[in-house]
Amino acid sequence: MAVHDIDFLIPENTFEKIIKALKKKKISYNYSEEWQTLQVFKGDLKIEFDSVDFWQKDLPHDFEDFDFDGLIVKAVSLNSLKAIYKRASEVSKDNPHGNLKKFEVLKKISK
């Protein structure tokens, strides 16, 4: 599976800290207040930060720390991510097969 985007589910209150760091390093980004999403692009790679308080809020989450050049960000753990994609494969109306494929890949790499 080719990776072109990386998604993180993070606590809502983390967006301000990330945006401040992006501005300091003069890195462009898109923030959607409506969708509670922060996107950072570099070439054909996209890193997307979604609010765990807005998306998937009905699932329990474990968090891990991720280090972005010294900026520590809490994001959902691999186990939580697997549960999210499993649920999405069951209830998604727009991409159930894509979500199932991601769940299966995550299951394989975490054994």
VENJO-V823071 format. One record per backbone hydrogen bond with DSSP energy under -0.5 kcal/mol. CO is the residue of the C=O (numbers start at 1). NH is the residue of the N-H. E is the energy in kcal/mol with one decimal. If there is no record, write none. Layout:
BEGIN
<<CO	NH	E> <CO	NH	E>>
END
This chain:
BEGIN
<<2	4	-0.6> <4	46	-2.0> <6	48	-3.1> <8	10	-0.6> <8	50	-3.3> <9	76	-1.8> <10	52	-3.0> <10	53	-0.5> <11	14	-2.1> <12	15	-1.6> <14	18	-2.0> <15	19	-2.9> <16	20	-2.2> <17	21	-1.8> <18	22	-2.5> <19	23	-2.6> <20	24	-2.2> <21	25	-1.8> <22	27	-2.9> <23	26	-1.2> <28	41	-0.6> <30	39	-3.3> <31	33	-0.6> <32	36	-1.0> <32	37	-1.6> <36	51	-2.0> <37	32	-3.0> <38	49	-3.4> <39	30	-2.5> <40	47	-3.1> <42	45	-2.3> <45	42	-2.5> <46	6	-2.6> <46	48	-0.5> <47	40	-2.9> <48	8	-2.9> <48	50	-0.6> <49	38	-2.8> <50	10	-3.0> <50	52	-0.5> <51	54	-1.0> <51	55	-3.1> <56	59	-1.5> <62	77	-2.7> <64	75	-2.5> <66	68	-0.7> <66	73	-2.9> <67	69	-0.8> <68	71	-1.8> <70	72	-0.8> <71	68	-2.7> <73	66	-2.7> <74	11	-0.5> <75	64	-3.0> <77	81	-2.5> <78	82	-2.4> <79	83	-1.9> <80	84	-2.2> <81	85	-2.4> <82	86	-2.4> <83	87	-2.4> <84	88	-2.7> <85	89	-2.2> <86	90	-1.0> <87	90	-0.7> <87	91	-1.9> <88	92	-2.5> <95	99	-2.1> <96	100	-2.0> <97	101	-2.2> <98	102	-2.0> <99	103	-2.3> <100	104	-2.6> <101	105	-2.1> <102	106	-2.5> <103	107	-2.3> <104	108	-1.9> <105	109	-2.3> <106	110	-1.1> <108	111	-1.1>>
END
